Amino acid sequence: MSNFHILLKVSNVIVYLWFLSATVYSTVGPNPDGDVIKSHLTYITPAHWINLAWTAVHFLLGGFVIYQWFEPAHDGTVHGVGWHFVISTLLNTLWFRLWNTGHLYLSFIAILFTASSVSFVFYVPLYFANSASPFTPSRQPREAPPRHQLVRPHLHSRSLLNLARLCHRHCH
């Protein structure tokens, strides 16, 4: 493992701790999230209970930060995720800070950049891979999967609607 790879992995740990501490501070600090959510109500503002999803996100990201130090995760961390974890985490923190301070248009731009960075992490292993590792880019793109294996967005949207209805019934 080169010094560059160690720097990348240490950076992942540092930004994860930064992200975790920023989230904890925003929850128990002087201006809790609940007040911020109530002050910026829109048609797409999530319900207050959706913030519980951040608990699962932090556990999963913490698992990644620990798992990246093991040998099987080396290629995935260095060639698949690369610096996008650092970029995504910093952009997500920037988004929340901008949103928290009332800069809604700038926060929208920041969340778009965050989404594109996260999407790139999924794009690399899905479309470019060689036989050695699914995370090492090669010049040959993979063949498209058969039509019956493609994701059907209408099924996912139905599932999300059913989940939203279920949550709505239990919350009211």
KOLSEDO-628434 format. One record per atom (N, C-alpha, C): residue in one letter; x, y, z. Coordinates in steps of 0.2 Angstrom, whole numbers, padded with zeros to 4 digits, always signed. Layout:
AXYZ ...
***
This chain:
M+0004-0006+0000 M+0000+0000+0000 M+0005+0006+0000 S+0003+0011-0005 S+0007+0017-0005 S+0005+0022-0001 N+0009+0027+0000 N+0008+0033+0004 N+0001+0036+0002 F+0000+0036-0004 F-0006+0040-0007 F-0012+0036-0005 H-0012+0029-0005 H-0017+0025-0003 H-0019+0026+0005 I-0013+0027+0009 I-0014+0028+0016 I-0017+0035+0017 L-0015+0040+0013 L-0018+0046+0014 L-0025+0046+0012 L-0027+0043+0007 L-0034+0042+0005 L-0038+0039+0011 K-0036+0034+0013 K-0040+0030+0019 K-0040+0034+0025 V-0035+0038+0027 V-0035+0042+0033 V-0039+0048+0032 S-0039+0051+0026 S-0044+0056+0024 S-0051+0054+0025 N-0053+0048+0022 N-0059+0045+0023 N-0061+0045+0031 V-0057+0043+0035 V-0058+0042+0042 V-0060+0049+0045 I-0055+0054+0043 I-0056+0061+0046 I-0063+0064+0043 V-0064+0064+0037 V-0071+0067+0035 V-0077+0063+0038 Y-0076+0056+0039 Y-0082+0053+0042 Y-0083+0056+0049 L-0077+0056+0053 L-0078+0059+0060 L-0081+0066+0059 W-0078+0070+0055 W-0081+0077+0054 W-0089+0077+0052 F-0091+0073+0048 F-0098+0072+0046 F-0102+0070+0052 L-0099+0065+0055 L-0103+0062+0061 L-0104+0067+0067 S-0098+0071+0068 S-0098+0076+0073 S-0103+0082+0071 A-0103+0084+0065 A-0107+0089+0062 A-0115+0087+0063 T-0116+0081+0062 T-0123+0078+0062 T-0125+0078+0070 V-0121+0076+0074 V-0122+0076+0081 V-0123+0083+0084 Y-0119+0087+0082 Y-0120+0094+0084 Y-0126+0097+0082 S-0128+0096+0075 S-0134+0099+0073 S-0140+0096+0076 T-0140+0090+0079 T-0145+0087+0083 T-0146+0089+0090 V-0140+0090+0093 V-0140+0092+0101 V-0137+0099+0102 G-0135+0102+0097 G-0132+0109+0098 G-0138+0114+0099 P-0135+0120+0099 P-0140+0126+0101 P-0146+0127+0096 N-0145+0125+0090 N-0151+0125+0085 N-0152+0118+0082 P-0156+0115+0086 P-0158+0108+0083 P-0161+0108+0076 D-0161+0102+0073 D-0163+0101+0066 D-0171+0102+0066 G-0175+0101+0071 G-0182+0102+0071 G-0184+0109+0070 D-0180+0113+0073 D-0182+0120+0072 D-0180+0123+0065 V-0175+0120+0062 V-0173+0121+0055 V-0178+0119+0050 I-0180+0113+0051 I-0185+0110+0047 I-0192+0114+0047 K-0194+0116+0053 K-0200+0120+0053 K-0199+0127+0050 S-0193+0129+0050 S-0192+0136+0047 S-0192+0136+0039 H-0191+0130+0036 H-0190+0130+0029 H-0195+0125+0026 L-0201+0125+0028 L-0206+0121+0025 L-0207+0122+0018 T-0207+0117+0014 T-0209+0117+0007 T-0213+0111+0005 Y-0215+0110-0001 Y-0218+0104-0003 Y-0214+0098-0003 I-0207+0099-0003 I-0203+0093-0004 I-0199+0092+0003 T-0201+0096+0008 T-0197+0096+0014 T-0199+0089+0017 P-0194+0085+0019 P-0196+0078+0022 P-0199+0079+0029 A-0203+0074+0031 A-0206+0074+0038 A-0200+0073+0043 H-0202+0075+0049 H-0197+0076+0054 H-0194+0069+0056 W-0197+0063+0055 W-0195+0057+0057 W-0190+0054+0052 I-0189+0057+0046 I-0185+0055+0041 I-0178+0056+0043 N-0176+0060+0048 N-0170+0062+0050 N-0167+0055+0054 L-0171+0051+0056 L-0169+0045+0059 L-0165+0040+0054 A-0166+0042+0047 A-0162+0038+0042 A-0155+0039+0042 W-0153+0045+0045 W-0146+0047+0046 W-0143+0042+0050 T-0146+0040+0055 T-0143+0035+0060 T-0140+0029+0056 A-0145+0026+0051 A-0143+0020+0047 A-0137+0022+0042 V-0137+0028+0039 V-0132+0031+0035 V-0125+0031+0039 H-0125+0034+0045 H-0119+0034+0048 H-0116+0027+0050 F-0121+0023+0052 F-0118+0016+0053 F-0115+0013+0047 L-0118+0013+0041 L-0116+0011+0035 L-0109+0014+0033 L-0109+0021+0034 L-0103+0024+0032 L-0097+0022+0037 G-0099+0021+0043 G-0094+0019+0048 G-0091+0012+0046 G-0096+0008+0044 G-0094+0001+0042 G-0089+0002+0036 F-0090+0006+0031 F-0086+0007+0026 F-0079+0010+0028 V-0079+0014+0033 V-0073+0017+0035 V-0068+0012+0039 I-0071+0007+0042 I-0068+0002+0045 I-0066-0003+0040 Y-0070-0005+0036 Y-0069-0011+0031 Y-0063-0009+0026 Q-0063-0002+0025 Q-0058+0000+0019 Q-0051-0002+0021 W-0049-0003+0028 W-0043-0005+0030 W-0041-0012+0029 F-0046-0017+0027 F-0045-0024+0026 F-0043-0025+0018 E-0039-0030+0017 E-0036-0031+0010 E-0042-0032+0005 P-0047-0036+0006 P-0052-0036+0001 P-0055-0030-0001 A-0055-0025+0003 A-0058-0018+0001 A-0053-0013-0002 H-0047-0015-0003 H-0042-0010-0005 H-0044-0008-0012 D-0045-0012-0017 D-0046-0010-0024 D-0053-0006-0024 G-0058-0008-0020 G-0064-0004-0020 G-0063+0003-0018 T-0059+0003-0012 T-0058+0010-0009 T-0054+0014-0014 V-0049+0012-0016 V-0044+0016-0020 V-0047+0017-0027 H-0049+0012-0031 H-0051+0013-0038 H-0058+0014-0039 G-0062+0012-0034 G-0069+0013-0035 G-0072+0019-0032 V-0071+0020-0025 V-0073+0026-0022 V-0069+0031-0023 G-0062+0030-0022 G-0057+0035-0023 G-0058+0041-0018 W-0058+0047-0021 W-0059+0053-0017 W-0066+0055-0017 H-0070+0052-0020 H-0077+0054-0020 H-0081+0053-0013 F-0078+0049-0009 F-0081+0049-0002 F-0079+0055+0002 V-0073+0057+0001 V-0071+0064+0004 V-0075+0070+0001 I-0076+0070-0005 I-0079+0075-0009 I-0087+0075-0007 S-0090+0069-0007 S-0097+0069-0005 S-0098+0071+0002 T-0094+0069+0006 T-0095+0070+0013 T-0094+0078+0015 L-0089+0081+0012 L-0088+0088+0013 L-0094+0092+0009 L-0096+0090+0003 L-0102+0093+0000 L-0108+0092+0004 N-0109+0087+0007 N-0115+0085+0011 N-0115+0090+0017 T-0109+0091+0020 T-0109+0095+0026 T-0110+0102+0024 L-0107+0104+0018 L-0108+0111+0016 L-0116+0112+0014 W-0119+0107+0011 W-0126+0108+0010 W-0130+0109+0016 F-0129+0105+0021 F-0133+0106+0028 F-0131+0112+0031 R-0125+0115+0031 R-0123+0121+0034 R-0127+0127+0030 L-0127+0126+0023 L-0130+0132+0019 L-0138+0131+0021 W-0141+0126+0021 W-0148+0125+0022 W-0150+0127+0029 N-0145+0126+0034 N-0146+0128+0041 N-0146+0135+0042 T-0142+0139+0038 T-0141+0146+0038 T-0146+0150+0034 G-0150+0146+0030 G-0155+0149+0026 G-0153+0151+0019 H-0148+0149+0017 H-0146+0150+0010 H-0148+0144+0005 L-0155+0144+0004 L-0158+0138+0001 L-0156+0137-0006 Y-0155+0142-0010 Y-0153+0141-0017 Y-0146+0138-0017 L-0141+0141-0013 L-0135+0138-0013 L-0134+0131-0011 S-0139+0130-0006 S-0139+0123-0003 S-0142+0118-0008 F-0146+0120-0013 F-0149+0116-0018 F-0143+0114-0023 I-0139+0119-0025 I-0133+0118-0029 I-0128+0113-0026 A-0127+0114-0019 A-0122+0110-0016 A-0125+0102-0016 I-0132+0101-0015 I-0134+0095-0015 I-0134+0091-0022 L-0135+0095-0027 L-0134+0093-0034 L-0127+0090-0035 F-0122+0094-0033 F-0115+0092-0033 F-0114+0085-0029 T-0117+0085-0023 T-0116+0079-0019 T-0119+0073-0022 A-0125+0074-0025 A-0128+0068-0029 A-0124+0066-0035 S-0121+0070-0038 S-0117+0068-0044 S-0111+0065-0042 S-0108+0067-0036 S-0102+0063-0034 S-0104+0056-0031 V-0109+0056-0028 V-0111+0049-0025 V-0113+0045-0031 S-0116+0047-0036 S-0118+0044-0042 S-0112+0041-0046 F-0107+0045-0046 F-0101+0043-0050 F-0098+0037-0046 V-0098+0036-0040 V-0096+0030-0036 V-0099+0024-0038 F-0106+0024-0040 F-0109+0019-0042 F-0108+0017-0049 Y-0107+0022-0053 Y-0106+0022-0060 Y-0099+0018-0062 V-0094+0019-0059 V-0088+0016-0060 V-0088+0008-0060 P-0090+0005-0054 P-0090-0002-0054 P-0095-0005-0059 L-0101-0002-0060 L-0106-0005-0064 L-0104-0005-0072 Y-0101+0000-0074 Y-0100+0000-0081 Y-0093-0001-0084 F-0088+0000-0080 F-0081-0001-0082 F-0078-0006-0077 A-0076-0012-0079 A-0072-0017-0075 A-0068-0022-0079 N-0063-0024-0076 N-0059-0030-0079 N-0060-0036-0075 S-0057-0041-0077 S-0058-0047-0073 S-0055-0047-0067 A-0049-0043-0066 A-0046-0043-0059 A-0050-0041-0054 S-0053-0035-0055 S-0057-0032-0049 S-0062-0028-0052 P-0068-0028-0049 P-0074-0024-0052 P-0073-0017-0051 F-0068-0014-0048 F-0067-0007-0046 F-0061-0004-0050 T-0057-0008-0054 T-0052-0006-0058 T-0055-0004-0065 P-0054+0002-0067 P-0057+0004-0074 P-0053+0001-0079 S-0057-0001-0084 S-0053-0004-0091 S-0056+0000-0096 R-0054-0001-0102 R-0056+0002-0108 R-0062-0001-0111 Q-0064-0007-0109 Q-0069-0011-0112 Q-0076-0010-0107 P-0081-0007-0110 P-0087-0007-0105 P-0090-0014-0105 R-0094-0015-0100 R-0097-0021-0099 R-0103-0021-0104 E-0106-0027-0106 E-0111-0028-0110 E-0118-0026-0106 A-0123-0023-0109 A-0129-0022-0106 A-0132-0028-0104 P-0135-0028-0098 P-0139-0034-0095 P-0145-0035-0099 P-0147-0041-0099 P-0153-0043-0103 P-0159-0039-0100 R-0164-0038-0105 R-0170-0033-0103 R-0173-0035-0097 H-0174-0042-0095 H-0178-0044-0090 H-0174-0042-0083 Q-0167-0041-0084 Q-0163-0039-0078 Q-0163-0032-0076 L-0165-0028-0081 L-0165-0021-0080 L-0170-0018-0074 V-0168-0013-0071 V-0172-0010-0065 V-0178-0007-0068 R-0183-0009-0065 R-0190-0006-0067 R-0192-0001-0062 P-0191+0006-0064 P-0192+0011-0060 P-0199+0012-0057 H-0204+0010-0062 H-0211+0010-0059 H-0212+0005-0053 L-0209+0000-0053 L-0210-0005-0047 L-0207-0001-0041 H-0201+0002-0042 H-0198+0005-0036 H-0202+0011-0034 S-0205+0015-0038 S-0209+0020-0036 S-0216+0018-0033 R-0218+0012-0035 R-0224+0009-0032 R-0222+0007-0024 S-0216+0004-0024 S-0214+0002-0017 S-0213+0008-0013 L-0210+0013-0015 L-0209+0019-0011 L-0216+0022-0009 L-0221+0022-0014 L-0228+0025-0012 L-0231+0021-0007 N-0230+0014-0007 N-0233+0010-0002 N-0230+0011+0005 L-0223+0012+0005 L-0220+0013+0011 L-0222+0020+0014 A-0223+0025+0009 A-0225+0031+0012 A-0232+0031+0015 R-0236+0027+0012 R-0243+0027+0014 R-0243+0023+0021 L-0239+0018+0021 L-0239+0014+0028 L-0236+0019+0033 C-0231+0022+0032 C-0228+0027+0037 C-0233+0032+0039 H-0237+0035+0034 H-0242+0040+0035 H-0247+0037+0040 R-0249+0031+0039 R-0255+0028+0043 R-0252+0028+0050 H-0246+0026+0051 H-0243+0025+0058 H-0241+0031+0061 C-0240+0036+0057 C-0238+0043+0060 C-0244+0047+0062 H-0250+0045+0059 H-0256+0049+0061 H-0261+0046+0064 
***
